[in-house]
């Protein structure tokens, strides 16, 4: 697990497809069982420090348990996608949650009002 702090995250839109729906289903099961995730989105993002876009799992979740959540996500992701693929996990601030909600629908949970 690597940690990366970006000065600015740009939410580009929702990410979806057959493999992504499988990932969303498996993650939803795990999130429901854990009770640690309030809402989750699969989105494309760009970071201010790069000129590329990435797929990211954006979460409204218990940040104190971030390491545990990221480990579950990694295990599930690796069981579906090739080892050369990667998935960023972002724990959303209120501001970022508002940005995500403008372009994507949560595949799990309900974002806070």
WOWO-V215729 format. One record per backbone hydrogen bond with DSSP energy under -0.5 kcal/mol. CO is the residue of the C=O (numbers start at 1). NH is the residue of the N-H. If there is no record, write none. Layout:
BEGIN
[[CO	NH] [CO	NH]]
END
This chain:
BEGIN
[[4	6] [8	48] [9	11] [10	12] [10	46] [13	44] [17	21] [18	22] [19	23] [20	24] [21	25] [22	26] [23	27] [24	28] [25	29] [26	30] [27	31] [28	32] [29	33] [30	34] [31	35] [31	37] [36	38] [36	62] [38	110] [39	60] [40	107] [40	108] [41	43] [41	58] [42	15] [43	56] [44	12] [44	13] [45	54] [46	10] [47	50] [52	47] [54	45] [55	88] [56	43] [56	58] [57	59] [57	90] [58	41] [59	61] [59	92] [60	38] [60	39] [61	63] [62	65] [63	66] [65	69] [66	70] [67	71] [68	72] [69	73] [70	74] [71	75] [72	76] [73	77] [74	78] [75	79] [76	80] [77	80] [77	81] [82	85] [88	57] [90	59] [90	92] [93	97] [94	98] [95	99] [96	100] [97	101] [98	102] [99	102] [99	103] [100	103] [100	104] [103	14] [108	40]]
END
